[in-house]
Amino acid sequence: MTDSKTSMSSIEAKERWEQTTLKPTLGKVPERAPGFYTSSGIPIDRLYIPTDGDDMVYVQQLGFPGDYPFTRGIQPTMYRSRFWTMRQYAGYATAEESNARYRFLLQQGQSGLSVAFDLPTQIGYDADDPMALGEVGKVGVSISSIQDMAQLFDQIPLDQVSTSMTINAPATVLLALYIAVGRRQGVPENKLRGTVQNDILKEYIARGTYIFPPEPSMRLITDLFRYCKTNVPHWNTISISGYHIREAGSTAAQEIAFTLANAIAYVKAAIDSGMDVDDFAPQLSFFFNAHNQFFEEVAKFRAARRLWAHIMRERFGATNAKSWQLRFHTQTGGSTLTAQQPINNVARVTIQALAAVLGGTQSLHTNSLDEALALPTETAVQVALRTQQIIAYESGVADTIDPMAGSYYVESLTDALEAKAKEYLQQIDDMGGALAAIERGYVQQEIQDAAYAYQRAVEHGEQVIVGVNKFTVREEAPIATMHVDPAIEQQQRARLAALRAQRDNAKVSEILTRIETAAKGTEPLMPLFVEAVEREATLGEICKVLRNVFGEYRPNVSV
């Protein structure tokens, strides 16, 4: 019997198993559904087996960690040498309060900072602007001036931490503020480490915190690329974000495709501005979501890494191996958190974080259990950080590299997701690229359709959300939530009034005029932004000048 089995091909062996073992079982105990699918509509086979020529497929498709095409990770030793950077996205109210939260997190073992800015800051308004009314400090920290930024990083040496800033339209100004604070601390620019999100295309697609039209926005992005290449070489100049695309309702395959389509657009813009691809590509980084469908998420990260390596080497002719590497931060899925039975969110976040680690992330933020209700409390943040630490130090999953490699299911999903993403990328190329596809509403419509299909599945009970449409309870014990004192808005207004009263307003006016002249021409803007914030010009004042020159983006209302 053994000899006959070993002489069979894998396909023949599977067919025999289906007839002799599976079929009788299905007659007695049917499966839960007639078919199983991932969020991207990929059929999930009952059983996965190796294909013919498996050894050659391994070499071509998987390779080795640290080697092209990086399916198994961008570092030769991955977490056996160093754990991923553990970040907690944090920021609220004033710079003083956020600074206290950062120092608490660093004391708890966090290895990098991740700054959340309030809505006025994200769209380039000072805290005393009428447009900021009622929003100051609500969803992040209020930063209007170098005084605010200096207070935010008080007693935090900027040459000893890596800082990620989730800021897009005014990213150049916020990085200028960070550079200026570093100088005040005696830290030169070339010693600063971190990331600025700086991804405007996904704002047009999914998030909405844009200011300027596409052309000047792309100019600001490439201007930052050029400045950092020379002056801030350890800074990731952009974090091309699939996170918000997924939060808007996309599938995993769409998250890969639309993120990489945006990345292609940024690479083209930088090349068109006169930069060599290998001069800026090593400073590109990515930002992905981690959702609940565990194996698909692991495969998603592996597929994205491999696809990007091919794009950079084959499409753009990059020759530096670092230009081929997709380095990424992951955040667990905010849209998956539930206000009902919020303690359940700890389990969701754990599953998602584990998928990110098994997928090879370089940096990770774990959401807090109470974020479907309010900004996270200190206790909830600590639990979220401890989740990462338990995975790192107790689970053993970081002790070997890419432990999911060779799983027939994971490898099949990796291939299928890559194929679906390629189909989307081809369609976007045929439209003329990411910006053209966004302007046509194609990307937005695809995401909306996926979100609608998912919501219908939830409402019909086809997609179970524990505690929401199944396993519900009549009453839930309330949990303590965090509240931002509305008085902080007046405090920020008073701080700005004092700043404007004591600074040299003639020097501020002079530098703002120079920025206006440069914006109308082709002169680099980043050096002027750094000079302006050092002279105590505010974020809102700089952005107002740019608004007057560049105008403001107005989306196509038919989309």
C-alpha positions in Angstrom: 0.0 0.0 0.0 2.8 2.4 0.9 4.6 1.7 -2.4 1.5 2.5 -4.5 1.0 5.8 -2.7 4.5 6.9 -3.1 4.4 6.2 -6.8 1.4 8.4 -7.2 1.7 12.0 -8.2 0.4 14.5 -5.7 -2.7 15.2 -7.8 -3.5 11.4 -8.1 -3.0 11.1 -4.3 -5.4 14.0 -3.7 -8.0 12.4 -6.0 -7.8 9.1 -4.2 -8.1 10.9 -0.8 -11.2 12.7 -2.0 -12.9 9.5 -3.0 -11.9 7.2 -0.2 -11.8 9.5 2.8 -13.5 12.8 2.1 -16.6 11.8 0.2 -17.9 9.4 2.9 -17.3 12.1 5.5 -19.1 14.8 3.6 -22.1 12.4 3.3 -22.4 12.3 7.0 -21.3 15.8 8.0 -21.7 18.6 5.3 -19.5 21.6 5.3 -20.8 24.9 6.8 -21.2 26.6 3.4 -21.2 25.6 -0.2 -18.0 27.6 -0.8 -15.4 29.6 1.2 -13.8 32.8 0.0 -11.4 35.5 1.2 -12.4 39.2 1.4 -10.9 39.5 -2.1 -13.2 36.8 -3.5 -10.4 34.3 -3.8 -11.8 30.7 -3.4 -10.3 28.9 -0.4 -9.5 25.3 -1.4 -10.2 22.5 0.9 -6.7 21.2 0.6 -3.4 22.6 -0.8 -0.7 20.5 -2.3 2.7 21.1 -3.9 2.7 21.8 -7.6 5.0 20.2 -10.3 8.4 21.8 -10.3 8.1 22.9 -6.7 11.8 23.3 -6.1 12.1 25.8 -9.0 9.0 27.6 -7.9 10.5 28.0 -4.5 13.7 29.6 -5.8 11.9 31.9 -8.2 8.9 32.9 -6.0 10.2 32.7 -2.5 13.9 32.8 -2.5 15.7 33.6 0.8 15.2 36.3 3.4 17.2 39.3 2.6 17.4 38.4 -1.1 15.3 39.4 -4.1 12.3 39.2 -4.4 12.1 39.4 -0.6 9.0 37.2 -0.3 10.4 35.8 3.0 11.5 39.2 4.4 13.9 42.1 3.7 16.5 41.2 6.3 18.6 38.0 6.3 17.8 37.3 9.9 14.6 39.2 10.4 13.4 39.0 14.1 16.2 36.6 15.2 18.4 39.7 15.3 16.0 42.4 16.3 12.3 42.7 17.0 10.2 45.0 15.0 9.8 48.6 16.2 7.0 48.7 18.7 5.0 51.9 18.4 1.7 53.2 19.8 0.0 55.9 17.8 -0.6 58.6 20.3 -1.4 62.3 20.6 -4.2 64.3 22.1 -5.1 67.7 23.6 -2.0 69.8 24.2 1.7 69.1 23.6 2.2 68.8 27.4 -0.3 66.1 27.8 0.9 64.1 24.7 4.5 64.5 25.9 3.5 62.8 29.2 1.8 59.9 27.3 5.0 59.5 25.1 7.3 59.3 28.1 4.9 56.8 29.8 5.0 54.6 26.7 8.8 54.8 26.4 9.0 53.8 30.1 6.8 50.8 29.3 9.2 49.5 26.7 7.9 51.2 23.5 10.8 51.5 21.0 9.5 54.3 18.7 7.1 57.2 18.8 4.1 57.6 16.5 2.4 61.1 16.6 -1.3 61.6 16.0 -2.2 65.2 15.1 -5.5 66.9 15.6 -7.7 67.7 12.5 -6.8 71.4 12.3 -3.1 70.5 12.2 -3.7 67.8 9.6 -5.3 70.4 7.2 -3.0 73.2 7.9 -4.9 75.5 10.3 -3.6 77.0 13.6 -5.6 76.4 16.7 -7.0 79.9 16.7 -8.3 79.8 13.2 -12.1 79.9 12.9 -11.9 76.6 10.9 -10.4 74.9 13.9 -13.4 75.7 16.2 -14.4 72.7 18.3 -11.7 70.4 16.9 -8.6 71.5 18.7 -6.9 68.5 20.4 -9.8 66.2 19.8 -8.4 63.4 17.6 -4.7 64.2 18.1 -2.3 66.7 19.5 -2.6 70.4 18.5 0.6 71.7 16.9 0.8 75.2 15.5 4.3 76.4 16.2 7.9 75.5 17.2 6.9 76.1 20.8 4.3 73.3 20.6 6.7 70.9 18.8 9.4 71.6 21.4 7.1 70.9 24.2 5.8 67.7 22.5 9.4 66.3 22.6 10.5 67.8 25.9 13.0 65.5 27.7 12.9 63.1 24.7 16.3 63.2 22.9 15.6 63.1 19.2 18.9 61.3 18.4 17.7 58.4 20.5 14.2 57.7 19.2 12.6 57.0 15.9 9.5 59.1 15.3 6.7 58.5 12.9 4.4 61.4 12.1 1.0 60.7 10.6 0.7 63.9 8.6 0.1 64.4 4.8 -0.8 67.7 3.2 1.4 69.8 5.5 4.0 67.1 6.0 6.8 69.3 4.8 6.0 71.9 7.5 5.7 69.4 10.3 9.1 67.8 9.3 10.6 71.3 9.3 9.3 71.8 12.8 10.8 68.5 13.9 14.2 69.4 12.3 14.1 72.8 14.1 13.4 71.2 17.4 16.3 68.8 16.8 18.5 71.8 16.2 17.4 73.3 19.5 18.3 70.1 21.2 21.7 70.1 19.5 20.8 67.1 17.3 21.9 67.6 13.6 19.5 66.7 10.8 21.6 63.7 9.7 21.1 62.1 13.1 17.3 62.2 13.0 15.4 58.9 12.4 11.8 58.4 11.6 9.0 58.6 9.0 6.6 61.2 7.7 3.5 59.8 6.1 3.4 62.4 3.3 1.0 60.4 1.1 -1.5 62.7 -0.5 -3.0 60.4 -3.1 -4.6 58.2 -0.5 -6.1 61.3 1.0 -7.9 62.0 -2.3 -9.0 58.3 -2.3 -10.0 57.5 1.2 -9.3 59.9 4.0 -10.0 63.5 3.0 -7.3 65.5 4.8 -6.0 67.1 1.7 -5.3 70.8 1.1 -3.7 71.5 -2.2 -4.5 70.2 -5.7 -2.4 67.2 -7.0 0.3 69.0 -9.0 1.6 71.3 -6.2 1.0 68.5 -3.7 3.3 66.2 -5.7 5.8 69.1 -5.9 5.9 69.3 -2.1 6.4 65.5 -1.8 9.3 65.4 -4.2 10.8 68.5 -2.7 10.9 66.7 0.6 12.5 63.6 -1.1 15.3 65.8 -2.4 15.9 67.6 0.8 16.0 64.5 2.9 18.3 62.7 0.5 21.0 65.4 1.2 20.2 66.5 4.7 18.2 63.8 6.6 19.4 60.5 5.1 18.0 58.3 7.9 14.4 59.7 7.4 11.7 57.7 5.5 10.4 60.5 3.3 7.0 58.9 2.7 4.9 56.2 4.1 2.7 55.1 1.2 -0.5 54.1 3.0 -2.8 51.2 2.3 -4.1 51.5 5.8 -6.7 54.1 5.1 -7.7 52.4 1.8 -8.5 49.3 3.9 -10.3 51.3 6.5 -12.5 52.7 3.8 -13.6 49.2 2.9 -11.2 47.8 0.4 -10.3 44.1 0.1 -6.8 42.9 0.9 -6.0 42.6 -2.9 -7.2 46.2 -3.4 -5.1 47.4 -0.5 -2.0 46.0 -2.2 -2.9 47.2 -5.7 -4.0 50.7 -4.9 -1.1 51.3 -2.5 1.4 50.2 -5.0 -0.3 52.2 -7.8 0.1 55.3 -5.6 3.7 54.4 -5.0 4.4 54.0 -8.7 3.0 57.5 -9.2 5.4 59.0 -6.5 8.3 57.2 -8.1 7.4 58.6 -11.5 7.0 62.1 -10.1 10.4 62.0 -8.5 12.1 60.7 -11.6 10.3 63.4 -13.7 11.6 66.0 -11.3 15.1 65.0 -12.2 16.0 62.5 -9.4 17.6 59.2 -10.0 15.5 56.3 -8.7 18.2 54.9 -6.5 18.7 58.4 -4.9 15.3 58.4 -3.2 13.8 54.8 -3.4 15.7 53.5 -0.3 13.9 56.1 1.8 10.4 55.1 0.7 8.3 53.2 3.2 4.8 51.7 3.3 2.0 51.5 5.8 -0.5 48.6 5.8 -3.5 47.4 7.7 -3.9 44.1 9.5 -7.4 42.7 9.6 -9.0 39.6 11.1 -8.7 37.0 8.2 -5.4 35.8 9.5 -3.9 33.8 6.6 -4.9 36.3 4.0 -3.2 39.0 5.9 0.0 37.1 6.2 -0.1 36.3 2.5 -0.9 40.0 1.7 2.3 41.2 3.2 4.4 38.6 1.4 2.7 39.3 -1.9 3.2 43.0 -1.6 6.8 42.7 -0.8 7.5 40.4 -3.8 5.4 42.5 -6.2 7.2 45.8 -5.2 10.6 44.2 -5.7 9.7 43.3 -9.3 8.2 46.7 -10.0 11.3 48.6 -8.8 13.8 46.4 -10.6 11.9 45.7 -13.8 9.8 48.7 -14.3 12.0 51.4 -13.0 15.4 49.8 -13.4 16.6 50.4 -9.8 19.9 48.8 -9.2 20.3 49.3 -5.5 19.0 46.3 -3.6 17.6 48.7 -0.9 15.4 50.3 -3.7 13.8 46.9 -4.2 12.8 46.4 -0.6 9.3 47.1 0.6 9.8 48.3 4.2 6.5 48.7 6.0 4.7 49.7 9.2 1.5 47.9 10.2 -1.4 49.1 12.3 -4.1 46.8 13.4 -7.6 47.4 11.9 -9.4 50.3 13.5 -12.6 49.5 11.5 -12.7 46.0 12.9 -13.0 47.3 16.5 -16.5 47.2 18.0 -18.1 49.4 20.6 -20.2 46.4 21.7 -18.3 44.2 24.1 -15.1 46.2 23.7 -13.0 43.7 25.7 -13.3 41.4 22.7 -11.1 43.9 20.8 -8.1 42.6 22.7 -8.5 39.2 20.9 -9.0 40.9 17.5 -5.9 43.0 17.9 -3.9 40.0 19.0 -4.8 38.1 15.9 -4.1 41.0 13.7 -0.8 41.8 15.3 0.3 38.2 15.0 -0.5 38.3 11.3 1.6 41.4 10.8 4.6 39.8 12.6 4.3 36.5 10.6 4.0 38.6 7.5 7.4 40.3 8.3 6.5 43.9 9.3 9.3 46.3 10.4 7.1 48.3 12.7 3.8 47.7 14.4 1.1 49.7 16.2 -1.6 47.8 18.1 -4.9 49.5 18.6 -6.4 49.9 22.0 -9.6 48.1 23.1 -11.6 51.3 23.7 -10.9 53.1 20.4 -14.3 52.4 19.0 -15.6 54.6 21.9 -13.1 57.3 22.4 -9.4 58.1 22.4 -7.6 55.4 24.3 -7.0 55.5 28.1 -3.5 54.9 29.5 -4.6 51.5 30.7 -5.9 50.4 27.3 -2.7 51.7 25.6 -0.6 49.6 28.0 -2.6 46.5 27.2 -2.1 47.1 23.5 1.6 47.5 23.9 1.8 44.4 26.2 0.1 42.5 23.3 3.1 43.2 21.1 5.6 42.4 23.8 3.9 39.0 24.6 4.1 38.1 20.9 7.7 39.1 20.8 9.0 37.6 24.0 6.6 34.8 24.9 5.1 33.3 21.7 8.3 32.1 20.0 7.0 33.2 16.5 10.0 35.6 16.1 12.5 32.8 16.7 12.4 31.6 13.1 12.2 33.5 9.8 8.9 33.5 7.9 7.4 30.4 9.6 4.5 30.4 7.2 6.6 29.8 4.2 5.9 26.5 2.5 2.3 26.4 3.8 0.4 25.2 0.7 -2.5 27.5 1.7 -0.4 30.6 2.5 1.7 30.2 -0.7 -1.4 29.8 -2.8 -3.0 32.8 -1.2 0.3 34.8 -1.8 0.2 33.9 -5.5 -3.5 34.6 -5.8 -3.3 38.0 -4.1 -0.3 39.0 -6.2 -2.2 38.0 -9.4 -5.3 40.0 -8.4 -3.2 43.0 -7.5 -1.4 42.8 -10.9 -4.8 42.9 -12.6 -5.7 46.1 -10.8 -2.4 47.6 -11.6 -2.8 46.9 -15.3 -6.2 48.5 -15.3 -4.8 51.6 -13.6 -1.9 51.7 -16.0 -4.3 51.5 -18.9 -6.1 54.6 -17.5 -2.9 56.5 -17.3 -1.8 55.9 -13.8 -3.0 56.3 -10.2 -3.9 60.0 -10.4 -5.9 59.5 -13.6 -7.7 56.6 -12.0 -8.5 58.6 -8.9 -9.8 61.6 -10.9 -12.1 59.2 -12.8 -13.4 57.9 -9.6 -12.3 54.3 -10.4 -10.4 53.6 -7.3 -13.0 55.1 -5.0 -15.8 53.2 -6.7 -14.0 49.9 -6.4 -13.5 50.5 -2.6 -17.1 51.6 -2.2 -18.4 48.4 -3.9 -16.2 46.2 -1.7 -17.4 48.1 1.4 -21.0 47.7 0.4 -20.6 44.0 -0.3 -19.1 43.5 3.1 -21.7 45.5 5.0 -24.5 43.6 3.3 -22.8 40.3 4.4 -22.8 41.6 7.9 -26.4 42.7 7.9 -27.5 39.4 6.4 -25.5 37.4 9.0 -23.2 35.9 6.3 -20.2 37.7 8.0 -20.3 37.1 11.7 -19.1 39.9 14.0 -18.9 38.5 17.5 -20.9 40.7 19.9 -22.5 42.7 17.0 -24.7 40.3 14.9 -24.0 37.1 16.9 -23.3 36.3 20.5 -24.8 39.6 21.6 -25.8 40.6 25.2 -28.6 42.7 26.5 -26.5 44.9 28.8 -22.8 45.6 28.9 -20.9 46.9 31.8 -19.6 50.4 30.9 -15.8 50.9 30.6 -14.0 54.1 31.5 -13.2 56.2 28.5 -11.0 59.2 28.0 -12.3 62.8 27.5 -10.5 65.8 26.1 -11.1 69.0 28.1 -12.6 71.6 25.7 -10.8 74.3 27.7 -7.6 73.3 25.9 -8.8 75.2 22.8 -8.7 78.4 24.7 -5.3 77.5 26.1 -3.9 77.0 22.6 -5.4 80.3 21.4 -3.8 82.1 24.3 -0.4 80.4 23.6 -0.5 81.5 20.0 -1.5 85.1 21.0 1.5 85.2 23.3 3.8 83.8 20.6 2.8 86.4 18.0 3.2 89.2 20.6 6.8 88.4 21.5 8.3 87.2 18.2 9.9 89.4 15.6 6.9 89.8 13.2 9.0 91.7 10.6 11.2 88.7 10.2 8.2 86.4 10.0 6.6 88.6 7.3 9.8 88.6 5.3 10.2 84.8 5.3 6.6 84.3 4.4 7.0 86.6 1.4 10.0 84.6 0.3 8.0 81.4 0.6 5.3 83.0 -1.6 7.8 83.9 -4.2 9.4 80.5 -4.2 6.0 78.8 -4.4 5.2 80.8 -7.5 8.4 79.6 -9.1 10.5 76.5 -8.9 12.8 77.2 -5.9 13.0 74.4 -3.3 10.6 75.1 -0.4 11.9 72.8 2.4 14.9 75.0 3.4 12.5 78.0 3.6 10.1 76.1 5.8 12.8 75.2 8.2 13.9 78.8 8.4 10.3 80.0 8.8 9.5 77.8 11.7 12.8 78.7 13.4 11.7 82.3 13.1 8.4 81.2 14.8 6.1 81.4 11.8 3.2 79.1 12.5 1.9 76.1 10.5 -1.3 78.0 9.6 0.6 81.0 8.4 2.8 79.0 6.1 -0.1 76.9 4.8 -2.1 80.1 4.2 0.6 81.4 1.9 0.6 78.1 0.0 -3.2 78.1 -0.3 -3.1 81.5 -1.9 -0.5 80.3 -4.4 -1.6 76.7 -5.1 -5.3 76.9 -4.4 -7.3 74.2 -2.6 -8.3 70.8 -4.0 -12.0 70.3 -4.7 -13.0 66.7 -5.5 -15.2 65.8 -8.4 -18.7 65.8 -6.8 -19.9 63.1 -9.2 -17.5 60.6 -7.6 
